[in-house]
């Protein structure tokens, strides 16, 4: 069941990814293309790891700190 908390692991991870993408765009606009390409390569490698192994290190760390957006309902297992 999805919780109504604003700051949970999956939401914060998506926020961090969008801010990271904006930083890359800002660096490209300012002419720092090498730094932008390095950050974009890092982000692409992390997304590939998430695709290939179904494991995202940032989500794992955030789940330890903030908890998941999808908490199990105690009544879900009872029939």
N, CA, C and O atoms as a printed pandas DataFrame, in Angstrom:
     atom_number atom_name residue_name chain_id  residue_number  x_coord  y_coord  z_coord
0              1         N          UNK        A               1    0.849   -1.167    0.000
1              2        CA          UNK        A               1    0.000    0.000    0.000
2              3         C          UNK        A               1    0.899    1.235    0.000
3              4         O          UNK        A               1    1.870    1.297    0.754
4              5         N          UNK        A               2    0.588    2.185   -0.816
5              6        CA          UNK        A               2    1.381    3.405   -0.924
6              7         C          UNK        A               2    0.999    4.364    0.197
7              8         O          UNK        A               2   -0.178    4.568    0.495
8              9         N          UNK        A               3    2.027    4.947    0.811
9             10        CA          UNK        A               3    1.781    5.893    1.896
10            11         C          UNK        A               3    1.626    7.308    1.334
11            12         O          UNK        A               3    1.945    7.566    0.173
12            13         N          UNK        A               4    1.142    8.196    2.155
13            14        CA          UNK        A               4    0.949    9.586    1.747
14            15         C          UNK        A               4    2.107   10.484    2.172
15            16         O          UNK        A               4    2.016   11.706    2.059
16            17         N          UNK        A               5    3.196    9.887    2.660
17            18        CA          UNK        A               5    4.339   10.683    3.088
18            19         C          UNK        A               5    5.003   11.345    1.890
19            20         O          UNK        A               5    5.110   10.744    0.821
20            21         N          UNK        A               6    5.442   12.571    2.068
21            22        CA          UNK        A               6    6.105   13.300    0.990
22            23         C          UNK        A               6    7.547   12.847    0.859
23            24         O          UNK        A               6    8.030   12.649   -0.256
24            25         N          UNK        A               7    8.242   12.680    1.971
25            26        CA          UNK        A               7    9.651   12.310    1.934
26            27         C          UNK        A               7    9.809   10.834    2.246
27            28         O          UNK        A               7   10.021   10.447    3.396
28            29         N          UNK        A               8    9.704   10.016    1.214
29            30        CA          UNK        A               8    9.976    8.598    1.315
30            31         C          UNK        A               8   11.004    8.258    0.234
31            32         O          UNK        A               8   11.254    9.071   -0.655
32            33         N          UNK        A               9   11.587    7.095    0.299
33            34        CA          UNK        A               9   12.761    6.757   -0.507
34            35         C          UNK        A               9   12.540    6.917   -2.008
35            36         O          UNK        A               9   13.348    7.561   -2.677
36            37         N          UNK        A              10   11.486    6.359   -2.544
37            38        CA          UNK        A              10   11.279    6.381   -3.984
38            39         C          UNK        A              10   11.033    7.800   -4.497
39            40         O          UNK        A              10   11.540    8.178   -5.553
40            41         N          UNK        A              11   10.263    8.576   -3.758
41            42        CA          UNK        A              11    9.995    9.956   -4.179
42            43         C          UNK        A              11   11.247   10.819   -4.122
43            44         O          UNK        A              11   11.515   11.594   -5.040
44            45         N          UNK        A              12   12.009   10.685   -3.049
45            46        CA          UNK        A              12   13.229   11.477   -2.914
46            47         C          UNK        A              12   14.236   11.068   -3.987
47            48         O          UNK        A              12   14.960   11.917   -4.509
48            49         N          UNK        A              13   14.290    9.775   -4.323
49            50        CA          UNK        A              13   15.203    9.310   -5.360
50            51         C          UNK        A              13   14.837    9.922   -6.712
51            52         O          UNK        A              13   15.725   10.313   -7.470
52            53         N          UNK        A              14   13.564   10.009   -7.019
53            54        CA          UNK        A              14   13.133   10.641   -8.279
54            55         C          UNK        A              14   13.437   12.136   -8.258
55            56         O          UNK        A              14   13.814   12.701   -9.285
56            57         N          UNK        A              15   13.282   12.781   -7.110
57            58        CA          UNK        A              15   13.625   14.193   -6.980
58            59         C          UNK        A              15   15.120   14.420   -7.205
59            60         O          UNK        A              15   15.513   15.351   -7.908
60            61         N          UNK        A              16   15.943   13.571   -6.609
61            62        CA          UNK        A              16   17.391   13.682   -6.779
62            63         C          UNK        A              16   17.780   13.476   -8.239
63            64         O          UNK        A              16   18.647   14.184   -8.752
64            65         N          UNK        A              17   17.151   12.514   -8.916
65            66        CA          UNK        A              17   17.441   12.293  -10.331
66            67         C          UNK        A              17   17.066   13.504  -11.169
67            68         O          UNK        A              17   17.804   13.860  -12.088
68            69         N          UNK        A              18   15.952   14.142  -10.883
69            70        CA          UNK        A              18   15.553   15.311  -11.666
70            71         C          UNK        A              18   16.483   16.496  -11.397
71            72         O          UNK        A              18   16.815   17.236  -12.323
72            73         N          UNK        A              19   16.907   16.684  -10.153
73            74        CA          UNK        A              19   17.861   17.753   -9.837
74            75         C          UNK        A              19   19.203   17.471  -10.503
75            76         O          UNK        A              19   19.845   18.384  -11.023
76            77         N          UNK        A              20   19.625   16.221  -10.489
77            78        CA          UNK        A              20   20.878   15.817  -11.132
78            79         C          UNK        A              20   20.826   16.112  -12.634
79            80         O          UNK        A              20   21.805   16.588  -13.207
80            81         N          UNK        A              21   19.692   15.832  -13.265
81            82        CA          UNK        A              21   19.532   16.119  -14.689
82            83         C          UNK        A              21   19.562   17.620  -14.950
83            84         O          UNK        A              21   20.147   18.061  -15.940
84            85         N          UNK        A              22   18.944   18.405  -14.082
85            86        CA          UNK        A              22   18.992   19.860  -14.225
86            87         C          UNK        A              22   20.414   20.399  -14.067
87            88         O          UNK        A              22   20.800   21.337  -14.764
88            89         N          UNK        A              23   21.185   19.821  -13.168
89            90        CA          UNK        A              23   22.581   20.227  -13.007
90            91         C          UNK        A              23   23.369   19.929  -14.282
91            92         O          UNK        A              23   24.192   20.737  -14.714
92            93         N          UNK        A              24   23.115   18.771  -14.877
93            94        CA          UNK        A              24   23.784   18.420  -16.133
94            95         C          UNK        A              24   23.417   19.416  -17.235
95            96         O          UNK        A              24   24.284   19.858  -17.989
96            97         N          UNK        A              25   22.140   19.766  -17.325
97            98        CA          UNK        A              25   21.717   20.750  -18.328
98            99         C          UNK        A              25   22.341   22.115  -18.071
99           100         O          UNK        A              25   22.730   22.801  -19.017
100          101         N          UNK        A              26   22.443   22.517  -16.822
101          102        CA          UNK        A              26   23.067   23.785  -16.464
102          103         C          UNK        A              26   24.546   23.792  -16.858
103          104         O          UNK        A              26   25.048   24.778  -17.397
104          105         N          UNK        A              27   25.235   22.684  -16.582
105          106        CA          UNK        A              27   26.645   22.592  -16.946
106          107         C          UNK        A              27   26.835   22.663  -18.461
107          108         O          UNK        A              27   27.771   23.300  -18.945
108          109         N          UNK        A              28   25.944   22.008  -19.205
109          110        CA          UNK        A              28   26.024   22.080  -20.663
110          111         C          UNK        A              28   25.782   23.502  -21.154
111          112         O          UNK        A              28   26.458   23.960  -22.076
112          113         N          UNK        A              29   24.836   24.200  -20.557
113          114        CA          UNK        A              29   24.526   25.570  -20.966
114          115         C          UNK        A              29   25.680   26.521  -20.672
115          116         O          UNK        A              29   25.903   27.475  -21.417
116          117         N          UNK        A              30   26.413   26.270  -19.594
117          118        CA          UNK        A              30   27.532   27.130  -19.219
118          119         C          UNK        A              30   28.826   26.765  -19.947
119          120         O          UNK        A              30   29.835   27.454  -19.797
120          121         N          UNK        A              31   28.805   25.693  -20.729
121          122        CA          UNK        A              31   29.978   25.318  -21.503
122          123         C          UNK        A              31   30.895   24.318  -20.838
123          124         O          UNK        A              31   31.979   24.049  -21.355
124          125         N          UNK        A              32   30.499   23.760  -19.712
125          126        CA          UNK        A              32   31.298   22.739  -19.032
126          127         C          UNK        A              32   30.884   21.357  -19.523
127          128         O          UNK        A              32   30.360   20.541  -18.765
128          129         N          UNK        A              33   31.129   21.113  -20.797
129          130        CA          UNK        A              33   30.611   19.886  -21.393
130          131         C          UNK        A              33   31.308   18.629  -20.878
131          132         O          UNK        A              33   30.667   17.582  -20.783
132          133         N          UNK        A              34   32.583   18.694  -20.546
133          134        CA          UNK        A              34   33.263   17.506  -20.045
134          135         C          UNK        A              34   32.673   17.070  -18.704
135          136         O          UNK        A              34   32.428   15.883  -18.491
136          137         N          UNK        A              35   32.445   18.026  -17.800
137          138        CA          UNK        A              35   31.842   17.693  -16.500
138          139         C          UNK        A              35   30.429   17.150  -16.690
139          140         O          UNK        A              35   30.029   16.206  -16.008
140          141         N          UNK        A              36   29.671   17.744  -17.618
141          142        CA          UNK        A              36   28.306   17.280  -17.870
142          143         C          UNK        A              36   28.302   15.869  -18.440
143          144         O          UNK        A              36   27.460   15.052  -18.066
144          145         N          UNK        A              37   29.231   15.575  -19.337
145          146        CA          UNK        A              37   29.296   14.233  -19.931
146          147         C          UNK        A              37   29.694   13.202  -18.878
147          148         O          UNK        A              37   29.172   12.087  -18.872
148          149         N          UNK        A              38   30.614   13.566  -17.990
149          150        CA          UNK        A              38   31.016   12.642  -16.925
150          151         C          UNK        A              38   29.836   12.351  -16.000
151          152         O          UNK        A              38   29.597   11.195  -15.651
152          153         N          UNK        A              39   29.095   13.387  -15.601
153          154        CA          UNK        A              39   27.928   13.175  -14.735
154          155         C          UNK        A              39   26.836   12.380  -15.440
155          156         O          UNK        A              39   26.185   11.533  -14.829
156          157         N          UNK        A              40   26.639   12.655  -16.720
157          158        CA          UNK        A              40   25.634   11.918  -17.488
158          159         C          UNK        A              40   26.035   10.452  -17.643
159          160         O          UNK        A              40   25.183    9.567  -17.575
160          161         N          UNK        A              41   27.325   10.190  -17.850
161          162        CA          UNK        A              41   27.801    8.812  -17.934
162          163         C          UNK        A              41   27.597    8.093  -16.605
163          164         O          UNK        A              41   27.183    6.934  -16.581
164          165         N          UNK        A              42   27.889    8.780  -15.495
165          166        CA          UNK        A              42   27.673    8.183  -14.172
166          167         C          UNK        A              42   26.197    7.834  -13.970
167          168         O          UNK        A              42   25.868    6.744  -13.500
168          169         N          UNK        A              43   25.318    8.762  -14.327
169          170        CA          UNK        A              43   23.887    8.517  -14.163
170          171         C          UNK        A              43   23.435    7.361  -15.056
171          172         O          UNK        A              43   22.621    6.542  -14.630
172          173         N          UNK        A              44   23.941    7.283  -16.268
173          174        CA          UNK        A              44   23.578    6.201  -17.179
174          175         C          UNK        A              44   24.057    4.852  -16.658
175          176         O          UNK        A              44   23.339    3.858  -16.756
176          177         N          UNK        A              45   25.265    4.813  -16.106
177          178        CA          UNK        A              45   25.785    3.560  -15.548
178          179         C          UNK        A              45   24.937    3.114  -14.362
179          180         O          UNK        A              45   24.625    1.930  -14.236
180          181         N          UNK        A              46   24.566    4.041  -13.499
181          182        CA          UNK        A              46   23.732    3.679  -12.348
182          183         C          UNK        A              46   22.357    3.185  -12.778
183          184         O          UNK        A              46   21.824    2.245  -12.188
184          185         N          UNK        A              47   21.778    3.810  -13.802
185          186        CA          UNK        A              47   20.487    3.348  -14.311
186          187         C          UNK        A              47   20.611    1.982  -14.971
187          188         O          UNK        A              47   19.688    1.172  -14.883
188          189         N          UNK        A              48   21.736    1.710  -15.631
189          190        CA          UNK        A              48   21.937    0.384  -16.216
190          191         C          UNK        A              48   22.070   -0.675  -15.123
191          192         O          UNK        A              48   21.546   -1.780  -15.262
192          193         N          UNK        A              49   22.770   -0.339  -14.034
193          194        CA          UNK        A              49   22.867   -1.270  -12.905
194          195         C          UNK        A              49   21.477   -1.564  -12.349
195          196         O          UNK        A              49   21.165   -2.707  -12.016
196          197         N          UNK        A              50   20.652   -0.541  -12.252
197          198        CA          UNK        A              50   19.278   -0.731  -11.770
198          199         C          UNK        A              50   18.494   -1.634  -12.720
199          200         O          UNK        A              50   17.730   -2.490  -12.272
200          201         N          UNK        A              51   18.678   -1.448  -14.024
201          202        CA          UNK        A              51   18.002   -2.279  -15.020
202          203         C          UNK        A              51   18.494   -3.723  -14.954
203          204         O          UNK        A              51   17.685   -4.649  -14.911
204          205         N          UNK        A              52   19.803   -3.920  -14.947
205          206        CA          UNK        A              52   20.375   -5.249  -15.074
206          207         C          UNK        A              52   20.206   -6.096  -13.814
207          208         O          UNK        A              52   19.946   -7.296  -13.901
208          209         N          UNK        A              53   20.352   -5.483  -12.661
209          210        CA          UNK        A              53   20.351   -6.252  -11.412
210          211         C          UNK        A              53   19.161   -5.961  -10.512
211          212         O          UNK        A              53   19.059   -6.530   -9.425
212          213         N          UNK        A              54   18.259   -5.084  -10.944
213          214        CA          UNK        A              54   17.103   -4.675  -10.152
214          215         C          UNK        A              54   17.536   -4.210   -8.762
215          216         O          UNK        A              54   16.897   -4.515   -7.755
216          217         N          UNK        A              55   18.640   -3.464   -8.736
217          218        CA          UNK        A              55   19.184   -2.928   -7.495
218          219         C          UNK        A              55   19.660   -1.514   -7.758
219          220         O          UNK        A              55   20.506   -1.290   -8.624
220          221         N          UNK        A              56   19.123   -0.559   -7.014
221          222        CA          UNK        A              56   19.540    0.830   -7.137
222          223         C          UNK        A              56   20.180    1.244   -5.817
223          224         O          UNK        A              56   19.497    1.317   -4.795
224          225         N          UNK        A              57   21.489    1.517   -5.826
225          226        CA          UNK        A              57   22.157    1.860   -4.571
226          227         C          UNK        A              57   21.560    3.078   -3.874
227          228         O          UNK        A              57   21.466    3.098   -2.647
228          229         N          UNK        A              58   21.154    4.091   -4.634
229          230        CA          UNK        A              58   20.606    5.286   -3.992
230          231         C          UNK        A              58   19.255    4.986   -3.336
231          232         O          UNK        A              58   18.981    5.481   -2.242
232          233         N          UNK        A              59   18.422    4.194   -3.979
233          234        CA          UNK        A              59   17.144    3.828   -3.372
234          235         C          UNK        A              59   17.366    2.970   -2.134
235          236         O          UNK        A              59   16.652    3.115   -1.143
236          237         N          UNK        A              60   18.350    2.079   -2.184
237          238        CA          UNK        A              60   18.647    1.221   -1.042
238          239         C          UNK        A              60   19.069    2.063    0.163
239          240         O          UNK        A              60   18.610    1.829    1.281
240          241         N          UNK        A              61   19.947    3.046   -0.070
241          242        CA          UNK        A              61   20.403    3.919    1.019
242          243         C          UNK        A              61   19.248    4.765    1.541
243          244         O          UNK        A              61   19.078    4.908    2.752
244          245         N          UNK        A              62   18.451    5.327    0.628
245          246        CA          UNK        A              62   17.326    6.168    1.054
246          247         C          UNK        A              62   16.268    5.364    1.802
247          248         O          UNK        A              62   15.624    5.888    2.710
248          249         N          UNK        A              63   16.081    4.093    1.430
249          250        CA          UNK        A              63   15.115    3.265    2.153
250          251         C          UNK        A              63   15.574    3.026    3.586
251          252         O          UNK        A              63   14.749    2.935    4.496
252          253         N          UNK        A              64   16.899    2.924    3.794
253          254        CA          UNK        A              64   17.423    2.765    5.151
254          255         C          UNK        A              64   17.205    4.041    5.968
255          256         O          UNK        A              64   16.947    3.978    7.170
256          257         N          UNK        A              65   17.309    5.204    5.305
257          258        CA          UNK        A              65   17.185    6.475    6.013
258          259         C          UNK        A              65   15.738    6.936    6.176
259          260         O          UNK        A              65   15.344    7.382    7.254
260          261         N          UNK        A              66   14.945    6.827    5.101
261          262        CA          UNK        A              66   13.601    7.419    5.099
262          263         C          UNK        A              66   12.457    6.413    5.134
263          264         O          UNK        A              66   11.345    6.757    5.533
264          265         N          UNK        A              67   12.712    5.193    4.728
265          266        CA          UNK        A              67   11.645    4.208    4.627
266          267         C          UNK        A              67   11.024    4.225    3.242
267          268         O          UNK        A              67   11.151    5.205    2.508
268          269         N          UNK        A              68   10.365    3.157    2.893
269          270        CA          UNK        A              68    9.787    3.005    1.566
270          271         C          UNK        A              68    8.449    3.725    1.456
271          272         O          UNK        A              68    7.765    3.947    2.455
272          273         N          UNK        A              69    8.090    4.082    0.240
273          274        CA          UNK        A              69    6.767    4.666   -0.023
274          275         C          UNK        A              69    5.688    3.586   -0.025
275          276         O          UNK        A              69    4.502    3.885    0.108
276          277         N          UNK        A              70    6.105    2.331   -0.176
277          278        CA          UNK        A              70    5.168    1.221   -0.281
278          279         C          UNK        A              70    5.322    0.339    0.944
279          280         O          UNK        A              70    6.134   -0.586    0.961
280          281         N          UNK        A              71    4.552    0.629    1.946
281          282        CA          UNK        A              71    4.621   -0.142    3.177
282          283         C          UNK        A              71    3.591   -1.254    3.137
283          284         O          UNK        A              71    2.506   -1.099    2.578
284          285         N          UNK        A              72    3.950   -2.376    3.741
285          286        CA          UNK        A              72    3.047   -3.518    3.766
286          287         C          UNK        A              72    1.921   -3.285    4.740
287          288         O          UNK        A              72    2.124   -2.766    5.837
288          289         N          UNK        A              73    0.738   -3.672    4.332
289          290        CA          UNK        A              73   -0.443   -3.569    5.182
290          291         C          UNK        A              73   -0.549   -4.846    6.005
291          292         O          UNK        A              73   -0.447   -5.945    5.461
292          293         N          UNK        A              74   -0.755   -4.709    7.322
293          294        CA          UNK        A              74   -0.856   -5.894    8.171
294          295         C          UNK        A              74   -2.064   -6.749    7.829
295          296         O          UNK        A              74   -2.024   -7.968    7.996
296          297         N          UNK        A              75   -3.135   -6.131    7.353
297          298        CA          UNK        A              75   -4.345   -6.879    7.022
298          299         C          UNK        A              75   -4.274   -7.517    5.638
299          300         O          UNK        A              75   -5.175   -8.265    5.257
300          301         N          UNK        A              76   -3.217   -7.232    4.883
301          302        CA          UNK        A              76   -3.114   -7.743    3.524
302          303         C          UNK        A              76   -2.947   -9.257    3.491
303          304         O          UNK        A              76   -3.485   -9.918    2.604
304          305         N          UNK        A              77   -2.198   -9.821    4.459
305          306        CA          UNK        A              77   -1.954  -11.247    4.465
306          307         C          UNK        A              77   -3.097  -12.041    5.079
307          308         O          UNK        A              77   -3.169  -13.255    4.889
308          309         N          UNK        A              78   -3.980  -11.391    5.803
309          310        CA          UNK        A              78   -5.090  -12.091    6.463
310          311         C          UNK        A              78   -6.272  -12.168    5.502
311          312         O          UNK        A              78   -6.688  -11.168    4.918
312          313         N          UNK        A              79   -6.790  -13.357    5.355
313          314        CA          UNK        A              79   -7.962  -13.546    4.480
314          315         C          UNK        A              79   -9.181  -13.938    5.239
315          316         O          UNK        A              79  -10.242  -14.133    4.646
